[in-house]
Amino acid sequence: MTIARSVFNSAVPGLAALVVATIVPPAVSAAPCRLNDPTVLRNIEYRGIYDNAVPLRDGVYEGEPFVPGGASRPRVELLDMPLLLHDLDGDGIDDAAVLLAESSGGSGTFTYLAVVSCREGRAVTIGTTGLGDRVMIRSLGGEEGAIVVEFVAAGPGEPLCCPTRNVRNRYRLRDGNLLLASSEVQGALSLADVKGIAWRLSRLGRNEPVPEGVKVTVVFGEGRVSGSGGCNRYSAAVVETGPLEFSIGPAASTRMACPDPAGGFEDRYYSALQATNRFGFLLGNLVLHYGRGDVRDMMMFEREVPR
């Protein structure tokens, strides 16, 4: 608030100085458009999914039930993928590329790529396109004014539940639309696609995070898998048995005594690793599925960034 003051000195002895304060209201201005702030992208409207704009609140939109009192309703969620900032419209300012999932109560979950830009101080959607039903996202990146998405989609004759076809798509903005610029099919997904990459465990099972200070890793090599269990190094033979499927032999490890939490957690990790028989991707993370029969779970690994 700006305050302008006029002071009149008294011309008559004993008369106190008169101070007049005039309050000038501040100019009205919009809040800054911060695309690198996750809360901004979780609370704006997204266009191009339904006929009408979808207003997200804390990352989620839920519409009215299709049938009064029914459970099925339109739902859109901003996916927890690392934010990509890249200049797509050529104005020299980075735009934000995000992924959203749309579902309506059935088995299908459709993934959308959306680009958000700052317009007159507001974050607005400037392009949206669909990637497909139940695709597995491997990576999201920027390349010379384009967004590059690598994902796994169902090939001809494959069930949507279990895609195996590697796809690399490039998208560009054209006349206010986000359009496919090129698409390349890169063969079937196999262990070769994760070979030589260091992956760090972020979650063992669906609900157990890795204890603070404990680092568990896995690296797939030629016929072997190795890494750290959080305390000891380990290595085991691995055999690919089918699309997205493999088996792991008995693991050999060093025998250093490890206090908890590393020791107990390492034992649980080794047990899960021995029961692992399937892999996939979830928002750029490697997912290993383990268990037998109806008793199954999954552990998630993030790609370890070299320092």
Secondary structure per residue as TSV (DSSP state, phi and psi in degrees):
chain	resnum	aa	ss	phi	psi
A	1	M	-	360.0	130.9
A	2	T	E	-95.9	130.3
A	3	I	E	-118.8	122.2
A	4	A	E	-103.4	131.6
A	5	R	E	-118.1	135.9
A	6	S	E	-116.6	126.0
A	7	V	E	-118.2	124.5
A	8	F	E	-109.8	117.0
A	9	N	-	-71.4	143.0
A	10	S	-	-66.5	134.2
A	11	A	S	-92.5	-12.5
A	12	V	S	-112.7	126.6
A	13	P	T	-54.5	139.2
A	14	G	T	87.1	-13.8
A	15	L	-	-83.2	125.3
A	16	A	-	-67.7	153.4
A	17	A	-	-65.8	137.8
A	18	L	E	-98.8	124.5
A	19	V	E	-115.0	123.6
A	20	V	E	-112.9	123.2
A	21	A	E	-106.2	124.3
A	22	T	E	-108.5	122.9
A	23	I	E	-95.4	122.3
A	24	V	E	-103.1	120.2
A	25	P	-	-66.2	144.2
A	26	P	-	-70.1	155.7
A	27	A	-	-67.6	143.3
A	28	V	-	-78.4	126.5
A	29	S	-	-140.3	145.9
A	30	A	-	-75.9	154.8
A	31	A	-	-65.3	147.5
A	32	P	-	-61.1	144.2
A	33	C	-	-87.8	105.8
A	34	R	-	-112.0	95.4
A	35	L	T	-73.0	-17.5
A	36	N	T	-85.8	4.2
A	37	D	-	-98.8	112.3
A	38	P	H	-56.4	-31.1
A	39	T	H	-66.9	-28.1
A	40	V	H	-67.1	-48.7
A	41	L	H	-70.5	-18.9
A	42	R	T	-88.5	-1.4
A	43	N	S	-139.9	44.1
A	44	I	S	-129.8	174.9
A	45	E	E	-87.8	140.3
A	46	Y	E	-117.4	134.1
A	47	R	-	-113.6	156.3
A	48	G	S	99.6	1.0
A	49	I	S	-98.5	-54.0
A	50	Y	S	-112.4	177.6
A	51	D	S	-61.8	-37.0
A	52	N	S	-101.1	159.3
A	53	A	-	-64.8	149.2
A	54	V	E	-108.1	110.7
A	55	P	E	-86.3	112.0
A	56	L	-	-83.1	142.9
A	57	R	B	-127.2	115.5
A	58	D	T	53.9	39.6
A	59	G	T	86.6	2.9
A	60	V	E	-137.1	142.2
A	61	Y	E	-126.4	133.6
A	62	E	E	-131.1	122.1
A	63	G	-	-87.7	-175.2
A	64	E	-	-72.2	149.7
A	65	P	-	-57.6	145.5
A	66	F	S	-63.0	-34.8
A	67	V	S	-121.1	129.9
A	68	P	T	-50.2	125.4
A	69	G	T	83.7	-4.1
A	70	G	-	-80.8	166.9
A	71	A	S	-89.3	-27.2
A	72	S	-	-78.6	129.5
A	73	R	-	-153.5	156.5
A	74	P	-	-68.0	137.4
A	75	R	E	-141.7	132.9
A	76	V	E	-128.8	134.9
A	77	E	E	-134.0	134.9
A	78	L	E	-74.6	122.7
A	79	L	-	-79.9	148.9
A	80	D	-	-85.3	63.9
A	81	M	-	-102.0	140.8
A	82	P	-	-51.3	133.6
A	83	L	-	-64.5	135.2
A	84	L	E	-110.7	121.0
A	85	L	E	-109.3	123.5
A	86	H	E	-158.5	138.7
A	87	D	-	-77.5	111.6
A	88	L	-	-103.9	-28.8
A	89	D	S	-97.7	4.4
A	90	G	S	75.3	17.2
A	91	D	S	-92.5	4.8
A	92	G	S	82.8	1.6
A	93	I	S	-117.8	134.4
A	94	D	-	-65.2	138.2
A	95	D	E	-100.9	167.6
A	96	A	E	-110.1	131.2
A	97	A	E	-107.1	127.7
A	98	V	E	-132.3	163.3
A	99	L	E	-117.0	140.4
A	100	L	E	-129.4	148.3
A	101	A	E	-112.7	132.0
A	102	E	E	-118.2	133.6
A	103	S	E	-144.4	157.8
A	104	S	-	-132.3	27.5
A	105	G	S	96.8	-11.2
A	106	G	S	-91.1	-162.4
A	107	S	S	-81.5	-17.4
A	108	G	-	-79.1	142.0
A	109	T	-	-133.5	113.1
A	110	F	E	-98.6	130.9
A	111	T	E	-99.0	135.1
A	112	Y	E	-122.0	142.4
A	113	L	E	-102.0	126.9
A	114	A	E	-127.4	146.2
A	115	V	E	-115.3	129.4
A	116	V	E	-116.2	136.5
A	117	S	E	-133.8	166.1
A	118	C	E	-91.8	124.6
A	119	R	E	-131.5	115.0
A	120	E	T	53.5	41.0
A	121	G	T	82.6	4.6
A	122	R	E	-120.7	146.2
A	123	A	E	-83.4	119.6
A	124	V	E	-133.5	152.2
A	125	T	E	-77.4	128.3
A	126	I	E	-114.5	0.8
A	127	G	E	-179.2	139.2
A	128	T	E	-143.1	141.4
A	129	T	E	-147.7	150.7
A	130	G	E	-86.9	143.0
A	131	L	E	-101.6	-23.7
A	132	G	E	134.8	178.0
A	133	D	E	-95.0	125.6
A	134	R	S	55.5	42.1
A	135	V	-	-82.1	154.3
A	136	M	E	-105.7	114.4
A	137	I	E	-78.8	125.1
A	138	R	E	-96.2	-41.9
A	139	S	E	-160.9	158.7
A	140	L	E	-138.1	122.5
A	141	G	E	-148.1	168.4
A	142	G	E	-109.6	144.1
A	143	E	E	-153.9	105.1
A	144	E	T	48.7	58.1
A	145	G	T	75.0	16.3
A	146	A	E	-132.6	157.5
A	147	I	E	-101.9	129.7
A	148	V	E	-111.0	122.8
A	149	V	E	-118.1	124.0
A	150	E	E	-106.7	125.5
A	151	F	E	-149.2	169.7
A	152	V	E	-111.7	123.7
A	153	A	E	-124.0	162.7
A	154	A	-	-70.0	131.6
A	155	G	-	-86.4	179.4
A	156	P	T	-57.3	126.4
A	157	G	T	81.1	-3.1
A	158	E	-	-87.1	144.7
A	159	P	-	-69.2	146.4
A	160	L	T	-63.3	-21.9
A	161	C	T	-69.7	-24.8
A	162	C	S	-133.9	66.6
A	163	P	-	-71.7	150.2
A	164	T	-	-135.7	-3.6
A	165	R	E	-91.3	119.4
A	166	N	E	-73.9	128.6
A	167	V	E	-129.1	139.7
A	168	R	E	-126.1	108.9
A	169	N	E	-110.3	143.4
A	170	R	E	-116.2	134.0
A	171	Y	E	-123.1	140.0
A	172	R	E	-131.4	155.7
A	173	L	E	-84.8	130.1
A	174	R	E	-140.3	117.3
A	175	D	T	51.4	43.4
A	176	G	T	80.2	9.0
A	177	N	E	-121.9	145.1
A	178	L	E	-93.5	109.4
A	179	L	E	-116.7	151.8
A	180	L	E	-73.9	120.1
A	181	A	E	-92.4	-35.4
A	182	S	E	-160.2	153.7
A	183	S	E	-141.3	132.2
A	184	E	E	-131.0	123.0
A	185	V	E	-87.5	125.2
A	186	Q	E	-112.8	34.3
A	187	G	E	84.8	-175.0
A	188	A	E	-84.9	144.7
A	189	L	-	-65.0	134.6
A	190	S	-	-148.4	175.9
A	191	L	G	-62.5	-21.0
A	192	A	G	-60.7	-25.8
A	193	D	G	-73.8	-16.2
A	194	V	T	-113.8	0.3
A	195	K	B	-64.3	135.8
A	196	G	T	78.4	0.9
A	197	I	-	-97.5	132.6
A	198	A	-	-83.2	122.3
A	199	W	E	-115.4	137.0
A	200	R	E	-111.6	128.2
A	201	L	E	-65.6	130.8
A	202	S	E	-112.0	-22.7
A	203	R	E	-153.8	129.4
A	204	L	E	-104.5	114.3
A	205	G	T	75.1	178.6
A	206	R	T	-77.7	-18.7
A	207	N	T	-127.2	3.1
A	208	E	E	-113.6	106.0
A	209	P	E	-73.0	161.1
A	210	V	-	-71.9	133.1
A	211	P	-	-57.6	147.8
A	212	E	T	-59.9	133.8
A	213	G	T	86.9	-3.4
A	214	V	-	-105.3	127.7
A	215	K	-	-117.8	116.8
A	216	V	-	-116.1	130.3
A	217	T	E	-131.0	161.1
A	218	V	E	-143.5	138.7
A	219	V	E	-134.9	124.5
A	220	F	E	-90.2	128.7
A	221	G	-	-120.0	-159.1
A	222	E	S	-77.5	97.1
A	223	G	S	75.3	7.8
A	224	R	E	-142.0	158.6
A	225	V	E	-129.1	140.6
A	226	S	E	-149.2	172.3
A	227	G	E	157.0	-158.0
A	228	S	E	-117.6	134.9
A	229	G	-	-86.4	5.5
A	230	G	S	111.6	-18.6
A	231	C	S	-144.4	-50.7
A	232	N	S	-104.8	153.0
A	233	R	E	-82.6	147.9
A	234	Y	E	-138.8	163.1
A	235	S	E	-156.6	144.3
A	236	A	E	-154.0	155.1
A	237	A	E	-75.7	146.2
A	238	V	E	-133.4	137.1
A	239	V	E	-127.8	126.4
A	240	E	E	-78.0	124.5
A	241	T	E	-109.3	-8.8
A	242	G	E	172.4	-179.5
A	243	P	T	-56.1	119.6
A	244	L	T	66.4	8.3
A	245	E	E	-120.5	148.7
A	246	F	E	-160.5	169.9
A	247	S	E	-131.9	148.6
A	248	I	E	-117.0	131.0
A	249	G	-	-79.7	-178.8
A	250	P	-	-58.4	137.0
A	251	A	-	-91.2	138.7
A	252	A	E	-104.0	138.3
A	253	S	E	-144.1	163.2
A	254	T	-	-68.1	167.6
A	255	R	-	-123.2	39.0
A	256	M	-	-74.7	133.5
A	257	A	-	-70.2	135.1
A	258	C	-	-128.1	120.7
A	259	P	-	-71.6	160.3
A	260	D	T	-70.3	150.7
A	261	P	T	-85.1	-12.3
A	262	A	H	-62.3	-42.0
A	263	G	H	-63.2	-51.9
A	264	G	H	-66.4	-37.9
A	265	F	H	-67.6	-39.7
A	266	E	H	-61.2	-41.0
A	267	D	H	-60.6	-42.4
A	268	R	H	-67.8	-35.9
A	269	Y	H	-65.9	-46.1
A	270	Y	H	-60.1	-39.5
A	271	S	H	-63.7	-43.1
A	272	A	H	-67.2	-39.8
A	273	L	H	-62.2	-40.5
A	274	Q	H	-64.0	-27.6
A	275	A	T	-95.8	6.1
A	276	T	E	-76.7	135.4
A	277	N	E	-145.7	8.9
A	278	R	E	-154.7	149.3
A	279	F	E	-136.5	164.4
A	280	G	E	-169.9	-165.6
A	281	F	E	-131.6	149.9
A	282	L	E	-143.0	105.7
A	283	L	T	53.0	46.0
A	284	G	T	86.6	-8.0
A	285	N	E	-96.8	146.7
A	286	L	E	-81.1	131.9
A	287	V	E	-117.5	127.0
A	288	L	E	-110.9	124.4
A	289	H	E	-96.7	137.0
A	290	Y	E	-139.6	162.8
A	291	G	E	121.0	-178.6
A	292	R	E	-133.5	141.5
A	293	G	T	60.6	-130.7
A	294	D	T	-85.0	-8.1
A	295	V	E	-96.4	92.3
A	296	R	E	-133.0	154.8
A	297	D	E	-149.3	-174.7
A	298	M	E	-146.1	149.7
A	299	M	E	-123.2	146.8
A	300	M	E	-117.5	138.7
A	301	F	E	-124.6	138.0
A	302	E	E	-97.1	145.8
A	303	R	E	-65.4	126.7
A	304	E	-	-78.8	125.8
A	305	V	-	-87.7	122.8
A	306	P	-	-61.8	144.3
A	307	R	-	-109.3	360.0
